C-alpha cells in the first residue's frame, strides 16, 4: 500500500472512529491572545497564523471529541486560581454557544456517542492542576457540576497535597488529603488525570482509585526519559485499573534530542522577561530568533508512533489514547503541526501493521469506555457514601 493509500485509509477510519483528544489548551490561548474576544479569533475560520486549533482543521483532523483544558498557570494560587478556572470554563461555554453546528457540550460517554452520531464534536472539559480547587473538596464538586470531567492532580508545581513531576517533592506522592481528593473524584465521577504528577503520585493514586485513571497528555518514559512521561511499571498497572494513557505530541517530552534544546529556549524566554510557557506572538518571535541561531531538533509522527508502540506493548491496546496538547506548546512535530494532523499519525501506525480494530480503540473506544466506567463507579459510590467534608488545615485559615 502506498503512502497516499494509507492516508486515505486513515481518513476513512477516522470518519467512523474519530479522535478523542485528551488535552487541548485553546481556552488559555484565547485568554492570552485576545482575552476571550471570539470576534478576534473566530475559530470558524482558519486561525493557522495564531492557533493550532480551529473548526475547519478539527474537521480535517477527524476529531470527534475534545477535552478542552480549563488550565490556569500554577503560579496562580488560592481564590485567584479558582476564579481564573471559572473564566476558562466560561470560555468553553462561549465556544459551544457560538458554534452549535460543530461543537456540543458533553458530560457523559452517552453524550460523546450522541455527538458522534450527530456529526458534531463532543466538547468536554478537564481542569489542569489541583491548585484550581484551592484545597477545597466543595470547589472540586462545584467544578464537576459545571461540567469538568477530569482534573490533573498537579501542573508543573508541587501543591499542598501532591507532588509534581517537575518540582521538588514534598510529600512522597499523595498526602492523606490527596488520597481523599482521589476518593471524592471517584465518588462524583471525575476522572483522575495523572499527567504532570510525580511517579510516586501516580502510584499512590492508582493504589487508591476505584475508577479508571487517565493520563491526558503523557508518553513513555522508556522511550524518552523525561519526568513528564510514564514509567513502565505504572503503564503495567493500567489494565487492572482500566485506565488510559493518552500519548502527547510535545517534542520536549517525546524526542530526547529536544529536551536540552527546549531547556535553553525556555531560559532564553525568561531572560527576556517572558514566562517559559508563553506562546504569544512576542514570545514566539523570540523562539524563532533563538531557533535561527541554534537549530531545533524536530520530532515527527514516527516519533509519536514509537511511544504508542511501546505503550501498547506494556499497557495493552485497550489502555492507550491520544492527547496532543495543541495550543499548549510552542512547538509540534512535523506532520502533526496542528489539529489537522491526526490522519498522518494513523497512517504511520497503519504502516507499522496496526489493525483497524486496534486503531479504533486508540482513537475513540478506549477513552469513551474509561469515562463510562468512571460513571458506573460514581453511581455505586454515591449510593453508599455522601460528600466528603475533609479539609486540609492551613496556617491562617479557619476550619
C-alpha positions as CSV (number, residue, x, y, z in Angstrom):
1,X,0.0,0.0,0.0
2,X,1.3,3.4,-0.9
3,X,1.7,6.3,1.5
4,X,-1.3,8.1,-0.3
5,X,-3.4,4.9,0.1
6,X,-2.6,4.7,3.8
7,X,-3.5,8.3,4.4
8,X,-6.8,7.8,2.6
9,X,-7.5,4.7,4.7
10,X,-6.6,6.7,7.8
11,X,-9.1,9.4,6.9
12,X,-11.8,6.8,6.2
13,X,-11.2,5.1,9.5
14,X,-11.4,8.4,11.4
15,X,-14.7,9.1,9.7
16,X,-16.2,6.2,11.7
17,X,-13.9,6.2,14.8
18,X,-12.9,9.8,15.3
19,X,-10.2,11.0,17.7
20,X,-11.0,11.6,21.3
21,X,-8.2,14.0,22.2
22,X,-7.4,14.3,25.9
23,X,-6.0,17.8,26.1
24,X,-6.2,21.0,24.1
25,X,-5.3,24.4,25.5
26,X,-7.3,26.6,23.2
27,X,-9.1,28.3,26.0
28,X,-5.8,29.5,27.6
29,X,-4.5,30.6,24.2
30,X,-7.7,32.7,23.7
31,X,-7.2,34.2,27.1
32,X,-3.6,35.1,26.5
33,X,-4.0,36.4,22.9
34,X,-7.4,38.2,22.9
35,X,-8.9,37.9,26.4
36,X,-11.6,35.6,25.0
37,X,-12.7,38.0,22.3
38,X,-14.0,35.4,19.8
39,X,-14.5,38.0,17.1
40,X,-10.8,38.4,17.0
41,X,-10.2,34.7,17.0
42,X,-13.2,33.3,15.1
43,X,-12.4,29.6,15.0
44,X,-15.0,29.0,12.3
45,X,-12.2,30.4,10.1
46,X,-8.6,29.4,9.5
47,X,-6.5,30.6,12.5
48,X,-3.3,28.9,11.5
49,X,-1.3,32.1,11.9
50,X,-2.2,32.3,15.6
51,X,-3.5,29.0,16.8
52,X,-3.1,25.2,16.3
53,X,-6.9,24.8,16.5
54,X,-9.9,25.9,14.6
55,X,-13.1,24.1,13.4
56,X,-12.0,23.5,9.8
57,X,-8.8,21.9,11.0
58,X,-10.6,19.9,13.7
59,X,-12.8,18.5,10.9
60,X,-9.9,17.8,8.7
61,X,-8.1,16.0,11.5
62,X,-11.0,13.7,12.2
63,X,-11.6,14.9,15.8
64,X,-14.9,13.7,17.3
65,X,-14.4,14.6,20.9
66,X,-12.2,17.1,22.6
67,X,-11.3,17.5,26.3
68,X,-10.8,21.3,26.4
69,X,-8.3,22.1,29.1
70,X,-9.6,24.8,31.5
71,X,-6.0,25.2,32.7
72,X,-4.6,28.1,34.6
73,X,-0.9,28.5,35.3
74,X,0.3,27.0,38.6
75,X,1.7,30.4,39.8
76,X,-2.0,31.3,40.1
77,X,-2.9,30.5,43.7
78,X,-5.9,30.5,46.1
79,X,-9.0,32.3,45.0
80,X,-7.2,33.7,42.0
81,X,-6.7,30.2,40.6
82,X,-10.4,29.3,41.2
83,X,-11.6,32.5,39.6
84,X,-9.4,32.0,36.6
85,X,-10.5,28.4,36.2
86,X,-14.2,29.6,36.2
87,X,-13.3,32.1,33.5
88,X,-11.8,29.3,31.5
89,X,-15.0,27.2,31.9
90,X,-17.0,30.2,30.7
91,X,-14.7,30.5,27.7
92,X,-15.6,26.9,26.7
93,X,-19.3,27.6,27.2
94,X,-18.9,30.6,24.9
95,X,-17.2,28.5,22.2
96,X,-20.0,25.9,22.4
97,X,-22.7,28.6,22.3
98,X,-21.1,30.3,19.3
99,X,-20.6,27.2,17.2
100,X,-23.6,24.9,17.9
101,X,-23.4,23.3,14.5
102,X,-19.9,21.9,15.2
103,X,-19.4,21.8,19.0
104,X,-21.8,20.3,21.5
105,X,-21.5,20.1,25.3
106,X,-20.8,16.6,26.5
107,X,-20.8,15.4,30.1
108,X,-21.1,11.6,29.7
109,X,-20.0,8.8,27.5
110,X,-23.5,8.6,26.1
111,X,-23.2,12.3,25.2
112,X,-20.0,11.5,23.3
113,X,-21.7,8.8,21.3
114,X,-24.7,11.0,20.6
115,X,-22.3,13.7,19.3
116,X,-20.6,11.2,17.0
117,X,-24.0,10.2,15.6
118,X,-24.9,13.8,15.0
119,X,-21.6,14.6,13.4
120,X,-20.6,17.2,16.0
121,X,-17.5,17.5,18.1
122,X,-18.2,16.4,21.7
123,X,-16.8,19.1,24.0
124,X,-15.7,18.1,27.4
125,X,-13.5,19.9,30.0
126,X,-10.5,19.0,32.1
127,X,-9.0,21.1,34.8
128,X,-5.2,21.0,34.7
129,X,-3.9,21.2,38.2
130,X,-5.2,20.7,41.7
131,X,-4.3,24.3,42.5
132,X,-7.6,25.1,40.7
133,X,-9.7,23.8,43.7
134,X,-7.7,25.7,46.4
135,X,-7.6,22.7,48.7
136,X,-11.4,22.6,48.8
137,X,-13.5,19.4,48.1
138,X,-16.6,21.6,47.8
139,X,-14.8,23.5,45.0
140,X,-14.0,20.2,43.3
141,X,-17.6,19.2,43.4
142,X,-18.6,22.6,42.0
143,X,-16.3,22.2,39.1
144,X,-17.8,18.8,38.4
145,X,-21.3,20.4,38.5
146,X,-20.1,22.9,35.9
147,X,-19.1,20.1,33.6
148,X,-15.4,19.4,34.4
149,X,-14.9,15.7,33.8
150,X,-11.2,15.3,34.7
151,X,-8.7,17.0,37.0
152,X,-5.0,16.7,36.6
153,X,-3.8,16.4,40.2
154,X,-0.9,18.8,39.7
155,X,0.5,21.0,37.0
156,X,4.2,21.9,37.0
157,X,4.5,22.8,40.7
158,X,4.1,20.6,43.7
159,X,0.9,21.5,45.7
160,X,-0.1,21.1,49.3
161,X,-1.3,17.5,48.8
162,X,0.5,16.1,45.7
163,X,4.0,16.0,44.2
164,X,4.5,17.2,40.7
165,X,6.9,15.6,38.2
166,X,8.7,18.8,37.5
167,X,9.2,20.3,41.0
168,X,10.8,19.3,44.3
169,X,8.9,16.5,46.0
170,X,7.5,17.4,49.5
171,X,5.1,14.5,50.2
172,X,6.5,11.3,48.7
173,X,3.4,11.2,46.4
174,X,0.0,12.0,47.8
175,X,-0.8,13.1,51.3
176,X,-3.8,11.8,53.2
177,X,-5.8,14.8,51.9
178,X,-4.6,14.0,48.4
179,X,-6.0,10.5,48.7
180,X,-9.3,11.9,49.8
181,X,-9.3,14.1,46.7
182,X,-8.9,11.0,44.6
183,X,-11.7,9.2,46.5
184,X,-14.1,12.2,46.1
185,X,-13.3,12.4,42.4
186,X,-14.2,8.7,42.1
187,X,-17.5,9.4,44.0
188,X,-18.6,12.2,41.8
189,X,-17.4,10.7,38.5
190,X,-14.5,13.0,37.7
191,X,-11.6,11.2,36.0
192,X,-8.3,11.3,37.9
193,X,-5.7,12.6,35.5
194,X,-2.1,11.7,36.3
195,X,-0.2,13.7,33.6
196,X,2.2,16.2,35.2
197,X,2.4,14.3,38.5
198,X,5.5,12.6,40.0
199,X,5.8,8.9,39.6
200,X,5.2,8.4,43.3
201,X,1.9,10.4,42.9
202,X,0.9,8.2,40.0
203,X,1.5,5.0,42.1
204,X,-0.4,6.4,45.1
205,X,-3.3,7.5,43.0
206,X,-3.6,4.1,41.3
207,X,-3.5,2.4,44.7
208,X,-6.4,4.5,45.9
209,X,-8.6,4.9,42.8
210,X,-11.6,2.7,42.4
211,X,-12.2,4.1,38.9
212,X,-10.1,4.2,35.8
213,X,-7.5,7.0,35.7
214,X,-6.2,8.7,32.6
215,X,-3.0,10.4,31.5
216,X,-4.5,13.2,29.4
217,X,-1.2,14.0,27.7
218,X,1.9,11.9,28.6
219,X,4.1,9.5,26.7
220,X,6.5,6.7,27.6
221,X,9.5,7.3,29.8
222,X,11.3,4.3,28.4
223,X,11.3,5.9,25.0
224,X,12.1,9.5,26.2
225,X,13.5,9.8,29.7
226,X,11.6,12.9,30.8
227,X,9.8,13.1,34.2
228,X,6.6,14.2,32.5
229,X,6.3,10.7,30.9
230,X,5.0,7.4,32.4
231,X,7.4,4.7,33.7
232,X,6.8,1.2,32.5
233,X,5.8,-0.1,36.0
234,X,3.0,2.5,36.0
235,X,1.9,1.6,32.4
236,X,1.7,-2.0,33.5
237,X,-0.8,-1.1,36.2
238,X,-3.3,0.3,33.8
239,X,-5.0,-3.0,32.7
240,X,-6.1,-3.8,36.3
241,X,-7.3,-0.2,36.8
242,X,-9.0,0.2,33.4
243,X,-7.2,3.4,32.8
244,X,-6.0,5.1,29.6
245,X,-2.6,6.7,28.8
246,X,-3.0,9.3,26.1
247,X,0.3,9.9,24.2
248,X,1.3,13.6,23.8
249,X,2.9,15.3,20.8
250,X,5.0,17.8,22.7
251,X,8.5,17.5,21.3
252,X,10.4,18.1,24.5
253,X,8.6,15.1,26.1
254,X,8.9,12.7,23.2
255,X,12.2,13.4,21.5
256,X,15.4,13.0,23.6
257,X,17.3,15.5,21.5
258,X,14.7,18.2,22.0
259,X,14.9,18.1,25.8
260,X,18.2,20.1,26.2
261,X,17.2,22.4,23.3
262,X,13.9,23.3,25.0
263,X,15.5,24.0,28.3
264,X,17.8,26.5,26.7
265,X,15.0,28.1,24.7
266,X,12.8,28.4,27.8
267,X,15.7,30.1,29.6
268,X,16.1,32.5,26.7
269,X,12.4,33.5,27.2
270,X,12.9,34.0,30.9
271,X,16.0,36.2,30.2
272,X,13.8,38.5,28.1
273,X,11.1,38.7,30.8
274,X,8.6,36.1,29.5
275,X,7.1,33.1,31.2
276,X,8.6,30.0,29.8
277,X,5.2,28.7,28.7
278,X,4.3,31.9,26.9
279,X,3.2,31.3,23.3
280,X,2.1,34.8,22.4
281,X,3.4,36.4,19.2
282,X,6.1,38.2,21.0
283,X,7.3,35.1,22.8
284,X,7.2,33.1,19.6
285,X,9.3,35.7,17.8
286,X,12.0,35.2,20.4
287,X,11.8,31.5,19.9
288,X,12.2,31.9,16.2
289,X,15.2,34.1,16.6
290,X,16.7,31.6,19.0
291,X,16.0,28.7,16.6
292,X,17.7,30.6,13.8
293,X,20.9,30.6,15.8
294,X,20.5,27.1,17.2
295,X,18.5,24.7,15.0
296,X,15.7,22.9,16.8
297,X,15.6,19.1,16.8
298,X,12.3,18.1,15.1
299,X,10.0,15.3,16.1
300,X,7.7,13.6,13.6
301,X,4.6,11.4,13.5
302,X,7.0,8.5,13.7
303,X,8.4,9.8,17.0
304,X,4.9,9.7,18.5
305,X,4.3,6.3,16.9
306,X,7.4,4.9,18.7
307,X,5.8,5.9,22.0
308,X,2.5,4.4,21.1
309,X,4.2,1.1,20.0
310,X,5.9,0.9,23.4
311,X,2.8,1.9,25.4
312,X,0.7,-0.7,23.5
313,X,3.3,-3.4,24.3
314,X,3.4,-2.6,28.1
315,X,-0.1,-1.4,28.9
316,X,-2.1,-3.2,26.1
317,X,-4.1,-1.8,23.2
318,X,-7.2,-1.3,25.4
319,X,-5.3,1.3,27.6
320,X,-3.9,3.9,25.2
321,X,-5.2,7.0,23.6
322,X,-4.1,10.4,22.2
323,X,-3.6,13.8,23.9
324,X,-1.9,16.2,21.6
325,X,-1.6,19.3,23.9
326,X,-2.2,21.6,20.9
327,X,-2.2,25.3,21.8
328,X,-0.4,24.4,24.9
329,X,3.1,24.0,23.4
330,X,5.3,26.3,21.4
331,X,6.4,23.5,19.0
332,X,4.8,20.5,17.4
333,X,6.1,17.5,15.4
334,X,6.5,17.7,11.6
335,X,3.3,16.2,10.2
336,X,1.4,16.9,13.4
337,X,1.7,20.6,13.1
338,X,-1.8,21.3,14.2
339,X,-5.2,19.5,14.9
340,X,-5.5,18.6,11.2
341,X,-2.5,16.2,11.5
342,X,-4.1,13.2,13.2
343,X,-4.5,11.3,9.9
344,X,-0.8,11.4,9.5
345,X,-0.3,9.6,12.8
346,X,-2.9,7.0,11.9
347,X,-1.3,6.4,8.5
348,X,2.1,5.9,10.2
349,X,0.5,3.3,12.6
350,X,-1.1,1.6,9.6
351,X,2.3,1.4,8.0
352,X,3.5,-0.4,11.2
353,X,0.8,-3.0,10.9
354,X,-1.7,-1.7,13.4
355,X,-5.1,-3.2,12.7
356,X,-8.2,-1.1,12.1
357,X,-9.8,-2.6,15.3
358,X,-6.8,-1.5,17.4
359,X,-6.8,1.9,15.8
360,X,-10.5,2.4,16.6
361,X,-9.7,1.6,20.2
362,X,-6.8,4.1,20.2
363,X,-8.8,6.9,18.7
364,X,-12.3,6.5,20.1
365,X,-13.3,3.5,22.1
366,X,-10.8,3.4,25.0
367,X,-11.4,7.0,26.2
368,X,-15.2,6.6,25.9
369,X,-15.1,3.4,27.9
370,X,-12.9,4.9,30.6
371,X,-15.4,7.7,31.2
372,X,-18.3,5.3,31.1
373,X,-16.7,3.0,33.7
374,X,-15.9,6.0,35.9
375,X,-19.6,7.0,35.7
376,X,-20.6,3.5,36.8
377,X,-18.2,3.6,39.8
378,X,-19.6,7.0,40.7
379,X,-23.2,5.7,40.8
380,X,-22.2,2.9,43.1
381,X,-20.1,5.0,45.4
382,X,-22.6,7.9,45.7
383,X,-25.2,5.4,46.7
384,X,-23.1,4.2,49.6
385,X,-21.4,7.4,50.9
386,X,-22.1,11.1,50.9
387,X,-19.9,14.1,50.0
388,X,-16.6,14.3,51.8
389,X,-16.1,17.4,54.0
390,X,-12.4,16.7,54.7
391,X,-10.2,19.8,55.0
392,X,-6.5,20.4,54.7
393,X,-5.5,22.6,57.6
394,X,-3.6,25.7,56.6
395,X,-2.0,28.5,58.6
396,X,-4.3,31.4,58.9
397,X,-7.4,29.6,57.6
398,X,-10.3,29.0,59.9
399,X,-11.8,25.5,59.7
